[in-house]
Amino acid sequence: MLMPPVFAQQDAENPPLQANVPLVLAPVTVTDKKGKLIDGLMVEDFRLTDDGKPRPVTMDTSDTVLAPVSLVVLIQASGISTPALARIAQVGGLIKPLVIGERGQAAVLEFDDELRLRTDFTADSGAIKSAFEGTRSRSIRTARLIDAVAEGVRMLDTRAANHRRVLLI
């Protein structure tokens, strides 16, 4: 059963709230008829209207946001993660275009019974990709997750205050 919309009562004592809003965020997920995500859409593929009047649309991506991204990726390299490391190695090339954008930087740290810096903060997509591809399982016994998180946080603390700081484990 559909419920009719509910509207607040308006009277002289409680006039409606009005404000000019220079920016409205409209997050969008586009799927086909089967629910599969449609990727690669451009700003020209969207039309936004306000009271029937077309309004300009800008697409916010990792390259257009105000604050650059500083990302630390922690990769567990203990024996238990061996089956996943081959798939993880393929992710490195996606970090720059999909996560940090042109203005961001990423660092990669692998950990098992010790911490190993694969690459310090860089915007070089090739260096990030190589850091992911070079990760190998070395220790079967332990993984120093808490130490890796603490080191990742310490590394992020060195980034500029206006950066968006992200820790990916």
N, C-alpha and C positions, 0 to 999 in steps of 0.2 A: 504494500500500500504506500503510495507516494504522499508525503506530507506537503502541504502548501508552504511556500516561503513565509518566514516570520519577519515582520518589519517592526522596528522600534517606533513607538508613538512619538510624534513630533508635536510640540506645543510651544507657546511663546516663552515659557520658562526654560525649555531645553531645546534651543535651536540646533539644527543639524551641524555637525562638525564639517568645516570646509578647509581645505589646505591645498596649496600648489605643491606638487611633488615633481621635482626635476628628474628623478630617476625611479623607475619601477623595475624591480627584478622579476623576471618571469622564467624560472627554470623550466626547461622543456626536455622531455624524453619522447622520442618519436619511434613508434613501432609499426610494423606492417600488420596486415589482417590476422596473421598467425601469432603475433606478439613478439616477433623477432626484432631486435633493435636495428634501426636504420642509422648508419654512421655516415659521416662525410658531408652532412648538410652544411650549406653556406648561409650567410645572412640573407642573401637574395631569395632563399627558399621559404622565408617567413614573411607574413604580413600581419601587422599589428594595427588595430584601430581603437580609437577612443571616441565613444559616442558616434560611431560610424565614420569618423575622420581618420585617415591614415596617419600613423605616427612613425618616426624613424626608429629603426631597430639597429642595435649594435650587438655583436656577439662577444661575450666575455670568455676568453680562453686564457690559458696560462701565460700567453704573451701580452694580453691587454690589461690584466689586473694591475692595480697600482703597486703592490708590493711584490718584489721578486721572491721566488721560492728558494730556500736553503733546505736541502734534503740530505739526510743521512740514512743510508740503507744498511741494515744489519742482516747478514746472511749467515745462518747457522750452518757450519761445515762439519758437524760431528757425524759419526757413522749413521745415526738414525735418519739423517737428512739426505743421504747419498741418492736415493731414488728421485728426490725432488730437484737435486742440483742441476741435472741436465735441462729440465724445464726452466729453472730459474736463470740459467745461463742465457736463455733466449730473450729475457726481459730487458737486458741492459740497453739495447738499441732503442727501446721505447721510452726510456726515462726522460730524455731531453724533449722530444716532440710532444709527449703526452702529459708530463708531470711538471718539469721545471721551466719549459719554454726557453726562449732566447736569452732572457735576462736572469735566469736562475742558475744555481750551481748544485752539484750533488757530490757526495762523498760515499765511498763504499767500504764497509768494515766487515770482515768475516770473523767468525768466532767458533771455537770448539773448546779445548782446554787452555787455549790462549787467544788473544785478540791480535788480528793482523789487518793493518790498514791496506786495503787494495788500491784505493786512490783517495787522495785528499780532495777537498772541494775543487771542482772544476766545472766549466761549462762545455768542455770538449766531449762531444758525444762518443767519439772513438775511444777515449780513455775510459769513459763510463762503461761502454760496451765491453771493452777488454777486461775491466775489473770484474764484471759479472762472469764472463767466459772463463776467466782464470781461477775461479773458485773451485777448490777441490776438498773432498773429505779427507781429514788427516787423523783425527782422533775418534775412536769408537766410544770411549768411556764417558766423556763429560762435555757439557756445553755451558760456558760461563755467560748465560743470558743476562743476569743482573749487572755483571761487570760491563758487558757490551752496551746495555742500555745507558748505564752511567757514563760511559765514554761517549756514546752518541749525543747525550744531553750536553756534556762538556763541550763537544765539538760545535754543537748548535749555538751554545752560549757565546762562541767567538764571532758569530755572524752579526751583521749590522742590525740595529734595533728595528729598522723598518722592514726587515725581511720576514716573510712567513716561514716559520721553522717547522719542519716536518720530520718525524722519525718513522721510518718504515721498517718493520721487523718481518 
